[in-house]
């Protein structure tokens, strides 16, 4: 099983979405992915200095490869991988909290 499929299955199970039709699960997972990517972007930009933000915008505007952008960010934000993991974990915890509130209502 692919890593992303395992991750998706885990998210579906942790949030109690297994009873939804597959199409709705896929739509929900897509929206969650978009939301977490936005959160990573916002938190990353906030962690950069003004000059580094400008440099990041230039990289994005020139359609620089994702690997080079990630390399840039790793050079600017200490422990960038852990930084991203923490954002994802916080997001997941928030989503689990929302799912639990919804199921209790």
N, C-alpha and C positions, 0 to 999 in steps of 0.2 A: 504494500500500500504506500502511496506517495506521502511525503512528509506533510504537504499542505492538506491532503485528504484526512490524515490523522488529526491534524490541528483543527480542521473544520468539524470533524466528528466530535472531538473533545468539546469544542465550543457549543455545539448543538446539545450535547448531553449535559454539560455543566449549566446551561441556561434553561434546560428542560424544554427544548424545542423539538424533540424527536416526534411528537404527535402532529406537528405541522406537515403539510404536503411538501415534498422535496422542492418544488418550485418556490414555495414561500421560504423554505430554509435557505435556498441559494440566494434569493433576493435579500434576506436578512443578513446573511454572511457578507454579501457584497457591500451592503450599507455599513456594516460594522467595520469592514476593512477600510472603506473610505474614511470613516470617522476616526479610526485609530491612526491612519496615515496623516490626516489633518492635525491631529493632536501632536504627533511626533514632529511635524513640520513647525507648528506654532511654538512648541517647547524648545525646539532646536534653535529657531530664530531668536527667541528670547534669551537663550544662553550665549549667543554670539555678541561680540562687540559691534558697534556701528560699522566700522571698517570691514569686519568679517561678513556682516550682513550684506554690504554692498558687493563684496567679492562673490558671495553666494548667489546673489541675484544675477550677476554677470555670467556665472557658470550656468545657471538655469536658462538665462536668455539665449546663450550661445549653444543650447542643447548639448551640453557636455554630457558624456556618458555617466550613468548612475554610479559606476564604480569609482570614477574620479571625484564625483561630488562626495561620495561616502568617505573616500580617502581624505579629502579636504576637511570634512567635518571631524573625522577621527584625529586630525592634526590640531584642530581648534578646540574641541571639547574633550576634556580629560575623561577617560573610560567611556567613550561614546557608546560602545556596545552595551555596557551596563546601564547607561543613561536611557537608551532605547528600551531595553528590557524592563526597566522600572516603569516607564510610561505605559508599556503594553500591560504589565501586571496591574497597575493602578486602573487602567481602563477596564480590564477584565473584571476586577473586583467591583467596580462601579456598575458594570452591566449585570453581574450576578446579583448585586443588591437590588437593582431595578427589577430583575426577573423575579426575585423572591417576593418583593412587595406586590408585584402584579399577581403572582399566584396566590398570595394571601388575601387579596381583595375580593 
